Amino acid sequence: MRAVLKSNDPVLLSFAEALLKDAGIPATVFDGAMSVLEGSIGVLPRRLMVAEEDVPRAWTVLAEALGEAALEPEDEA
């Protein structure tokens, strides 16, 4: 799996996850439980993950809705 979006904003992550679901791309938010460790202050970003084979389509869907600046660089794993 690869991260296509990192954010501290739960609304943005939920929106991006819904966009991918509507496009038929399964996505999972990683690090959501980290708020317990950090004291719920939102310092640690959550990662929206998709399968390797879905990365190009996920990037296209998210780039159209959010702009490319919001997305993770492809060279990061």
Order of alpha helices (4+ residues) and beta strands (2+ residues): beta-alpha-beta-alpha-beta-alpha
